[in-house]
Amino acid sequence: MNTATTTSTSDAAAGLAPYLSVNNIEVIYDHVILVLKGVSLQVPKGKIVALLGANGAGKSTTLKSISNLLGAERGDVTKGNIEFKGVQIESLTPNDLVKRGVIQVMEGRHCFGHLTIEENLLTGAYTRRISRAALKESLDKVYHYFPRLKERRSSQAGYTSGGEQQMCAIGRALMAKPEMILLDEPSMGLAPQIVEEIFEIVKDLNAKEQVSFLLAEQNTMVALRYSDYGYIMENGRIVMEGEASYLANNEDVKEFYLGLSGEGRKSFRDVKHYRRRKRWLS
């Protein structure tokens, strides 16, 4: 079962022009390894879109293709194109993209461990030429959304918790005044309560600051609860897409990704068997 043709139709019906558009891209590493195989997706302005799938499905590569960070890993977009606000962006540098409002929060957070939380946040405003007053205003806004960071502002980032580092990474992105945040595996290694707290903040930023989000996530259940739309990746391809509520209640998604069916939770052996007979690949 594949709903890959529904995106443009549903967006057009809702009157939502794509803010970010990834069109049939292929990515090759080291001139040999084909990782993404004709990936297409869209993110409307002011929406949260989830990119779901198991580890190794191609989610992070998709985000790095958009943010143009593939070059550091000897990867190239060899086919297709990527547009942001109607302009092709695959030839721009990551620095240029940040100035245009597209910012990636990397998997694993990547805070500067030897700097304080506040110093980490200030690095996020490096590309903006703003006054001290405007810088303080941006910092105060981050502390408004992340009050825990204000409490730890003078602590070295390397000695803070994983949740605080994730908040710091998102806050640092917010300092650049983004229009689109590419958020890679925000729940990785975090306790469920902290995951919920971070996703609540993401939802708040989306609603109040009108920041659009494309988030890559393995935690399907949480991601769909906070997203408007979702894409499911497997082996470098989009295999299913739809409204978040549709995917959350879809029997294929529940059975394969959550180990659930109408009969209740399945055993791992049953899920492995289902892996070989997924209906959307038949």
C-alpha positions in Angstrom: 0.0 0.0 0.0 1.6 3.2 -1.2 0.1 6.7 -0.8 3.1 8.4 -2.5 0.8 10.4 -4.8 -1.2 12.1 -2.1 1.1 14.9 -1.0 0.7 17.4 -3.9 -3.0 16.6 -4.0 -3.6 17.1 -0.3 -1.5 20.3 -0.2 -3.3 21.7 -3.2 -6.6 21.0 -1.6 -5.5 22.7 1.6 -4.1 25.7 -0.4 -0.6 25.0 1.0 2.3 25.7 -1.4 5.4 23.7 -0.6 7.9 25.7 1.4 10.5 23.1 1.1 10.4 20.7 -1.9 12.7 17.7 -2.4 12.2 16.4 -5.9 13.2 12.8 -6.9 16.8 13.1 -5.5 19.4 10.4 -5.6 22.5 10.5 -3.3 25.7 8.5 -3.9 28.6 8.2 -1.4 32.2 7.9 -2.6 30.9 7.8 -6.2 29.8 4.2 -5.6 27.2 3.7 -2.9 23.7 4.6 -3.8 21.9 5.6 -0.6 18.8 7.6 -1.6 16.8 6.3 -4.6 14.4 8.9 -5.9 13.3 10.6 -2.7 10.5 13.2 -2.9 8.9 15.1 -0.1 7.4 18.4 0.7 7.1 20.6 3.8 4.4 23.3 3.8 5.1 26.6 5.5 4.4 26.5 9.2 4.0 22.8 9.4 5.8 19.9 11.2 6.6 17.0 8.9 8.0 13.7 10.2 10.5 11.6 8.3 10.2 8.1 9.9 12.0 4.9 9.5 14.5 2.5 11.1 18.2 3.2 11.6 19.9 3.2 8.2 16.7 4.0 6.2 18.2 7.2 4.8 16.6 9.8 7.1 19.8 11.6 8.1 21.1 11.5 4.5 17.9 13.2 3.3 18.4 16.0 5.9 22.0 16.5 5.0 21.1 16.6 1.4 18.8 19.6 2.1 21.3 21.3 4.4 24.2 20.6 2.0 26.3 18.9 4.6 26.9 15.8 2.4 30.2 17.0 1.1 31.9 16.5 4.5 31.0 12.8 4.2 31.9 12.4 0.5 28.3 12.3 -0.6 26.7 14.0 -3.6 23.2 14.6 -4.9 23.5 13.1 -8.3 19.9 13.5 -9.5 16.8 15.6 -8.8 16.7 19.0 -7.1 15.8 20.7 -3.8 13.9 24.0 -3.6 13.2 26.3 -0.6 10.7 29.0 -1.2 10.8 28.3 -4.9 14.5 28.6 -5.3 16.9 25.7 -6.0 19.3 25.4 -3.1 21.5 22.3 -3.7 24.4 24.5 -5.0 24.4 26.8 -2.0 26.9 26.4 0.9 25.6 25.5 4.4 26.5 29.0 5.5 24.3 30.5 2.7 21.5 28.2 3.7 21.6 29.3 7.3 21.4 32.9 6.1 18.3 32.0 4.1 16.8 30.4 7.2 17.4 26.7 6.8 19.2 25.2 9.7 20.0 21.6 10.7 20.2 20.3 14.2 22.4 17.3 13.9 21.9 13.9 15.3 23.9 13.6 18.6 23.4 17.3 19.4 27.1 18.3 18.8 27.3 21.0 21.4 30.7 22.6 22.1 31.6 20.7 25.3 34.2 23.2 26.5 31.9 26.2 26.1 29.1 27.2 28.5 25.5 26.8 27.5 25.2 30.5 26.9 28.4 30.6 24.8 27.0 27.7 22.7 23.8 29.6 22.1 25.6 32.8 21.1 27.5 30.8 18.4 24.1 30.3 16.7 23.8 34.1 16.0 27.2 34.2 14.3 25.8 34.7 10.8 23.6 37.5 11.9 24.8 41.1 12.0 22.7 42.4 14.8 23.1 44.8 17.7 23.7 43.8 21.3 20.1 44.7 22.1 18.8 42.4 19.3 21.2 39.6 20.4 19.9 39.9 24.0 16.4 39.8 22.7 17.1 36.5 20.8 18.8 35.1 23.9 15.9 36.0 26.1 13.5 34.3 23.6 15.5 31.1 23.8 15.5 31.2 27.6 11.7 31.8 27.5 11.2 28.5 25.5 14.0 26.7 27.4 13.9 27.9 31.0 16.2 25.0 32.0 18.9 26.5 29.9 18.7 29.8 31.7 19.3 27.9 35.0 22.4 26.2 33.4 23.6 29.2 31.3 27.0 29.3 33.0 27.6 25.5 33.0 29.9 23.9 30.6 27.8 22.1 28.0 29.9 18.9 28.2 28.8 18.5 31.8 25.1 18.9 31.3 22.6 16.1 30.7 21.6 14.8 27.3 18.3 16.5 27.4 19.9 19.8 28.2 22.3 19.4 25.4 19.5 18.7 23.0 17.7 21.8 24.2 20.9 23.7 23.7 21.3 22.5 20.2 17.7 23.5 19.3 18.2 26.8 21.1 21.4 27.5 19.2 19.5 27.0 15.9 16.8 29.3 17.2 19.4 32.0 17.7 19.9 32.1 13.9 16.3 33.1 13.4 15.3 30.1 11.3 12.4 29.7 9.0 13.0 26.0 8.7 14.7 23.6 11.1 15.8 20.2 10.1 15.8 18.2 13.3 17.6 14.9 13.3 16.7 12.2 15.9 15.7 14.6 18.8 14.7 11.7 21.0 17.9 9.7 20.7 19.2 8.5 24.1 16.7 10.5 26.1 14.3 9.5 28.8 10.6 9.5 27.7 9.7 12.4 29.9 12.5 14.6 28.4 11.4 13.5 24.9 7.9 14.7 25.6 9.2 18.0 27.0 11.3 18.6 23.9 8.5 17.8 21.5 6.2 20.1 23.4 8.7 22.9 22.9 9.0 22.1 19.2 5.2 22.3 18.9 5.3 25.6 20.8 8.0 27.0 18.5 6.0 25.9 15.4 2.8 27.5 16.7 4.2 30.8 18.1 7.2 31.5 16.0 5.9 29.9 12.8 9.1 27.8 12.4 8.6 24.9 10.0 10.1 21.6 11.0 11.2 18.5 9.1 12.2 16.0 11.8 13.8 12.6 11.2 12.8 10.3 14.0 12.8 6.6 14.9 10.2 7.1 17.6 7.2 6.8 15.3 4.5 7.1 18.0 5.8 10.3 19.5 6.7 11.9 16.2 3.3 11.3 14.7 1.6 12.7 17.7 3.3 16.1 17.3 3.4 16.2 13.4 1.0 17.3 10.8 2.2 15.0 8.1 4.6 12.0 7.8 6.7 10.1 5.4 8.1 6.6 6.0 11.4 5.6 4.6 13.0 2.2 4.0 16.2 1.4 2.2 16.6 4.9 0.8 13.0 5.2 -0.6 9.7 6.7 0.6 7.4 3.8 1.0 4.4 5.4 2.6 3.1 8.9 3.4 0.0 10.6 4.7 -1.5 12.8 7.4 0.0 12.1 10.8 -3.4 10.9 12.2 -3.8 8.5 9.2 -0.4 7.0 9.7 -0.8 6.7 13.4 -4.0 4.7 12.9 -2.8 2.7 9.9 -2.7 -1.0 10.6 0.5 -1.5 8.5 2.3 1.2 10.4 1.2 0.0 13.8 2.0 -3.7 13.0 5.4 -3.1 11.4 6.8 -0.1 13.4 5.0 -0.4 16.7 4.6 -4.2 16.9 0.8 -3.7 17.3 -2.2 -5.0 15.5 -5.9 -5.4 16.0 -5.1 -8.4 18.1 -2.7 -6.6 20.4 1.1 -6.5 20.6 2.9 -9.0 18.5 6.0 -10.9 19.3 9.3 -9.9 17.7 9.2 -13.1 15.6 5.8 -12.0 14.2 7.1 -8.6 13.5 10.1 -10.1 11.7 7.7 -12.2 9.6 5.7 -9.1 8.8 8.9 -7.5 7.7 9.0 -10.0 4.8 5.4 -9.5 3.7 4.8 -5.8 4.0 1.7 -5.0 2.0 3.0 -1.6 0.7 6.0 -3.4 -1.0 3.8 -6.1 -2.7 
